[in-house]
């Protein structure tokens, strides 16, 4: 690992840790939807052990691969998180940091709360899969998780307000140079807080905990929608007038993870309303909702790919010698598409009775998702070797 980068450091290096945490979640998705966990919303240690003892060779292999992926990328996530915290503390003492917080690039600091929120999510995954008996005390853990996510949300709010109030009060925001969607990083951070809070809304059987989770998640969701519209319009206006910033062209994909976490937030809030507040939601609602969300993801995925391929972005910054920490923004879209695809198949099509679980069609639907996951793992390896290895 490179060390003591000083002025050569960028807060966007936190995206390396974020991407590793996201990849750990992709491997958890196999356990989530293919390991039986009747009576619980997610699989826990006891369910994983039962699957290993069941004797189905394909399931045992799936569990072993999934657990290995979770362990490896969770370790990478926290290793890179600690490295980033250390490097950022050194960076704060440099003149480059002072220049950063007085420019439009101050939005890069939103990568910190975004990654911290992912850290809480990964911790929850590790606890569920590897800690025996954890589910018996989960009602005590949900309030603690809500406090953690709320603290991250407040931290994100303070960073954003300092930046946004400064540019509104003093002006000098360079719309021409912000010809990308890189300013959407702040929206991504708030959406990650929203989805974290929605976990308690969906999985807690305590009406107070679930209700507070619904309220807080919905509140952050409203912030995401409001600011997201503003930032998206500003970004596209500048891109249409000036063309896109070459190095930041990968930011066209940032809407993909935002859509995923907001779609999961809506799904979890609806679960909480059904389980604890007697709401009635038709199973096909989630089929329609997830289909619409994935359609928009495909739109921006194809648009971003076409633009970056035309500009030679992949040839230079992914496969070539070009070094840009912004390239780590290419990891989250792959993670997000894989995760939301899992929700469409299982929470949508299977739950609605449209596709039988473990049928031929079921596994065929997984083929494009696994292809995206494998490619995301490959790109992550290339970027780490290029940007982090000493």
C-alpha positions in Angstrom: 0.0 0.0 0.0 1.2 3.5 -0.8 1.6 5.7 2.3 2.0 9.3 3.2 0.5 10.7 0.0 0.3 14.2 1.5 -0.9 16.6 -1.1 -1.2 13.8 -3.6 -4.1 12.4 -1.6 -7.8 12.9 -2.5 -10.9 12.2 -0.4 -12.1 10.2 -3.4 -9.8 7.4 -2.3 -12.6 6.6 0.2 -14.4 5.2 -2.9 -11.9 2.3 -2.9 -13.1 1.3 0.5 -16.7 1.9 -0.5 -16.4 -0.3 -3.5 -14.9 -3.2 -1.5 -17.8 -2.9 1.0 -20.3 -3.0 -1.9 -18.7 -6.1 -3.3 -19.0 -7.8 0.1 -22.7 -7.0 -0.1 -23.0 -8.6 -3.6 -21.8 -11.9 -2.2 -24.3 -11.6 0.7 -27.1 -11.4 -1.9 -26.6 -15.0 -2.8 -27.2 -16.0 0.9 -30.0 -13.5 1.2 -32.1 -15.0 -1.6 -30.9 -18.6 -2.0 -30.4 -19.8 1.6 -33.6 -20.6 3.5 -34.2 -18.3 6.5 -37.8 -18.8 7.3 -39.1 -16.5 10.0 -36.3 -14.0 9.6 -35.9 -11.2 7.0 -32.2 -12.1 6.4 -30.1 -15.2 6.8 -28.1 -15.5 10.0 -25.3 -17.8 11.2 -27.7 -20.6 12.0 -29.2 -20.5 8.5 -25.8 -20.6 6.9 -24.7 -23.6 9.0 -28.0 -25.4 8.1 -27.4 -24.8 4.4 -23.9 -26.3 4.7 -25.3 -29.3 6.4 -28.1 -29.8 4.0 -26.0 -31.8 1.6 -27.0 -30.1 -1.7 -23.6 -29.8 -3.4 -24.5 -26.7 -5.5 -25.9 -24.9 -2.4 -22.8 -25.8 -0.3 -20.5 -24.5 -3.1 -22.6 -21.3 -3.3 -22.4 -20.7 0.4 -18.7 -21.3 0.5 -18.0 -18.9 -2.4 -20.4 -16.3 -0.9 -18.8 -16.5 2.6 -15.3 -16.3 1.2 -16.3 -13.2 -0.9 -17.8 -11.6 2.1 -14.8 -12.2 4.3 -12.3 -11.0 1.6 -14.0 -7.8 0.6 -15.1 -6.9 4.1 -11.5 -7.2 5.2 -10.5 -5.0 2.2 -13.2 -2.5 3.1 -12.0 -1.9 6.6 -8.4 -2.1 5.6 -8.9 0.6 3.1 -11.1 2.6 5.4 -8.4 2.7 8.0 -5.8 3.6 5.4 -8.0 6.4 4.1 -8.6 7.8 7.6 -4.9 7.9 8.2 -4.1 9.5 4.9 -6.9 12.0 5.2 -5.6 13.1 8.6 -2.2 13.8 7.0 -3.9 15.5 4.0 -5.7 17.9 6.3 -2.4 19.5 7.3 -1.5 20.4 3.7 -2.2 23.5 1.6 -4.0 21.2 -0.9 -6.7 20.6 1.8 -7.2 24.3 2.4 -7.6 24.8 -1.4 -10.0 21.9 -1.6 -12.4 23.3 1.0 -12.6 26.7 -0.6 -13.4 25.3 -4.1 -16.2 23.5 -5.8 -14.3 20.3 -5.2 -15.2 20.4 -1.5 -18.1 18.1 -2.4 -15.5 15.3 -2.4 -15.6 15.3 1.4 -19.0 13.7 1.1 -17.1 10.5 0.2 -16.3 10.2 4.0 -19.8 9.9 5.4 -20.8 7.8 2.4 -18.1 5.2 3.2 -18.8 5.3 6.9 -22.5 4.4 6.2 -21.2 1.5 4.1 -19.0 0.5 7.0 -22.1 0.2 9.3 -23.8 -1.9 6.6 -20.9 -4.3 6.2 -20.7 -4.7 10.0 -24.3 -5.7 10.0 -23.6 -8.3 7.3 -20.7 -9.7 9.2 -22.6 -9.9 12.4 -25.5 -11.7 10.8 -23.4 -14.3 9.0 -20.7 -15.0 11.6 -22.1 -14.3 15.1 -24.2 -17.2 16.5 -27.4 -16.2 18.3 -27.2 -12.6 17.2 -30.8 -12.5 15.9 -32.0 -13.1 19.5 -30.8 -9.7 20.5 -31.4 -7.9 17.2 -34.2 -5.7 18.7 -31.5 -4.1 20.8 -29.2 -3.6 17.9 -31.6 -1.8 15.6 -31.8 1.3 17.8 -28.0 1.3 18.0 -27.8 1.0 14.2 -30.3 3.9 13.8 -28.2 6.1 16.1 -25.1 5.2 14.0 -26.7 6.0 10.7 -28.3 9.2 12.1 -24.9 10.3 13.3 -23.4 9.7 9.8 -26.4 11.6 8.3 -25.7 14.6 10.6 -22.0 14.5 9.7 -23.0 14.4 6.0 -25.4 17.3 6.5 -22.8 19.5 8.2 -20.3 18.9 5.4 -22.9 19.6 2.7 -24.4 22.7 4.4 -20.9 24.2 4.8 -20.2 23.7 1.1 -23.6 24.5 -0.3 -24.3 27.6 1.8 -20.9 29.0 0.9 -21.4 28.7 -2.8 -25.0 30.1 -2.5 -23.9 33.0 -0.3 -20.7 33.9 -2.1 -21.3 32.6 -5.6 -18.3 31.7 -7.7 -19.7 28.2 -8.4 -18.2 27.4 -11.8 -21.0 25.8 -13.7 -18.8 25.4 -16.8 -16.2 23.3 -15.0 -18.8 21.3 -13.2 -19.8 19.7 -16.5 -20.4 16.2 -15.0 -22.5 14.6 -12.3 -19.7 14.6 -9.8 -21.7 16.9 -7.5 -24.2 14.0 -7.1 -21.7 12.5 -4.6 -23.5 14.4 -1.8 -26.8 12.9 -2.9 -25.3 9.4 -2.9 -24.2 9.9 0.7 -27.7 10.9 1.9 -29.2 8.0 0.0 -26.9 5.6 1.8 -28.0 6.9 5.1 -31.6 6.6 4.1 -31.2 2.9 3.1 -29.4 2.2 6.4 -32.2 3.7 8.4 -34.8 1.8 6.5 -33.3 -1.6 7.6 -34.7 -1.0 11.1 -38.0 0.1 9.5 -38.3 -3.2 7.7 -36.9 -5.8 10.1 -37.8 -4.6 13.6 -41.0 -6.0 15.1 -41.1 -3.2 17.6 -43.6 -0.6 16.4 -41.7 2.4 17.8 -38.4 1.3 16.3 -39.9 0.5 12.9 -42.0 3.7 12.9 -38.9 5.8 13.7 -37.0 4.0 11.0 -39.8 4.7 8.5 -39.8 8.4 9.4 -36.1 9.0 9.4 -35.6 7.0 6.2 -38.4 8.9 4.5 -36.9 12.2 5.6 -33.5 11.5 4.1 -35.2 10.1 1.0 -37.0 13.5 0.6 -33.7 15.2 0.8 -32.2 12.9 -1.8 -35.1 13.5 -4.3 -35.1 17.3 -3.8 -31.3 17.8 -4.0 -31.0 15.1 -6.6 -33.3 16.9 -9.1 -31.4 20.2 -8.6 -27.9 18.6 -9.0 -28.9 16.5 -12.0 -30.5 19.4 -13.9 -27.4 21.6 -13.2 -25.0 18.8 -14.3 -26.8 18.0 -17.5 -27.2 21.7 -18.4 -23.5 22.2 -18.1 -22.7 19.0 -20.0 -25.0 19.9 -22.9 -23.5 23.4 -23.1 -19.8 22.5 -22.6 -19.4 18.8 -23.2 -18.6 16.4 -20.3 -15.4 16.6 -18.2 -13.3 13.7 -19.6 -11.9 12.5 -16.3 -15.2 12.8 -14.5 -17.3 11.2 -17.3 -17.7 8.1 -15.2 -20.0 10.2 -13.0 -22.7 9.6 -15.5 -23.1 6.2 -13.8 -23.5 7.7 -10.3 -27.3 7.7 -10.7 -27.2 3.8 -10.8 -26.2 3.3 -7.2 -28.5 6.2 -6.0 -31.4 4.5 -7.7 -30.6 1.1 -6.1 -30.4 2.4 -2.6 -33.5 4.5 -2.9 -35.4 1.6 -4.5 -34.3 -0.7 -1.6 -35.3 2.1 0.8 -38.8 2.1 -0.6 -39.0 -1.7 -0.5 -37.9 -1.7 3.2 -40.3 1.1 4.2 -43.2 -0.9 2.5 -42.1 -4.0 4.4 -42.3 -2.1 7.7 -45.7 -0.7 6.8 -47.0 -4.2 6.0 -45.5 -6.0 9.0 -46.1 -3.5 11.7 -48.8 -1.1 10.6 -51.3 -3.4 8.7 -50.7 -1.9 5.3 -51.6 -4.0 2.2 -49.3 -3.8 -0.8 -49.9 -6.0 -3.9 -46.8 -8.2 -4.8 -46.8 -6.8 -8.3 -46.2 -3.3 -7.0 -42.5 -4.3 -6.4 -42.3 -5.9 -9.9 -43.4 -2.7 -11.5 -41.3 -0.5 -9.2 -38.1 -2.4 -9.5 -38.6 -2.8 -13.3 -38.9 1.0 -13.6 -35.8 1.5 -11.5 -33.7 -0.9 -13.5 -34.9 0.6 -16.8 -33.5 4.0 -15.7 -30.3 2.3 -14.6 -29.9 0.6 -18.0 -30.6 4.0 -19.7 -27.8 5.7 -17.8 -25.6 2.6 -18.0 -25.7 2.6 -21.7 -25.4 6.4 -22.0 -22.4 6.4 -19.8 -20.7 3.5 -21.5 -21.3 5.1 -25.0 -19.9 8.4 -23.9 -16.8 6.9 -22.1 -16.1 4.5 -24.9 -16.3 7.3 -27.5 -13.8 9.4 -25.4 -11.4 6.5 -24.8 -12.0 6.5 -21.0 -11.8 2.8 -20.5 -8.7 2.4 -22.7 -6.9 5.1 -20.6 -8.1 4.9 -17.0 -9.2 1.3 -16.6 -7.0 -0.8 -18.9 -4.3 1.7 -19.7 -1.7 3.6 -17.8 -3.9 6.6 -16.9 -4.2 7.1 -13.2 -7.3 8.8 -11.8 -8.8 8.2 -8.4 -12.2 9.2 -9.9 -12.1 5.8 -11.6 -13.2 4.1 -8.4 -16.6 5.6 -9.2 -16.9 2.8 -11.8 -17.3 0.1 -9.0 -20.5 1.2 -7.3 -22.6 1.1 -10.5 -21.7 -2.6 -11.1 -22.4 -3.4 -7.4 -25.7 -1.5 -7.5 -27.0 -3.1 -10.7 -26.3 -6.5 -9.3 -28.0 -5.8 -6.0 -31.1 -4.3 -7.6 -31.3 -7.1 -10.1 -31.4 -9.5 -7.1 -34.3 -7.6 -5.7 -36.2 -7.5 -8.9 -35.9 -11.3 -9.4 -36.6 -12.4 -5.8 -38.6 -9.6 -4.1 -40.4 -8.9 -7.4 -40.8 -11.8 -9.9 -40.6 -14.7 -7.4 -42.6 -13.0 -4.7 -45.4 -12.2 -7.2 -45.4 -15.9 -8.4 -44.3 -14.9 -11.9 -41.0 -16.8 -11.9 -40.5 -20.0 -9.8 -37.5 -19.9 -7.5 -34.6 -22.1 -8.7 -36.2 -22.7 -12.1 -34.4 -22.6 -15.4 -35.7 -19.1 -16.0 -34.6 -18.0 -12.5 -31.0 -19.0 -13.1 -31.0 -17.5 -16.6 -32.0 -14.2 -15.2 -29.0 -14.3 -13.0 -26.5 -14.7 -15.8 -26.3 -11.0 -16.8 -26.0 -10.1 -13.1 -23.2 -12.5 -12.5 -21.4 -11.2 -15.6 -21.6 -7.7 -14.2 -20.4 -8.8 -10.8 -17.4 -10.6 -12.3 -16.5 -7.6 -14.4 -16.8 -5.3 -11.4 -14.4 -7.6 -9.4 -11.9 -7.5 -12.3 -12.0 -3.7 -12.6 -11.6 -3.4 -8.8 -8.5 -5.5 -9.0 -7.0 -3.4 -11.8 -7.7 -0.1 -10.0 -6.2 -1.3 -6.7 -3.1 -2.5 -8.5 -2.7 0.8 -10.3 -3.7 3.3 -7.7 -3.0 1.7 -4.3 -0.1 -0.7 -4.6 3.3 0.7 -3.8 
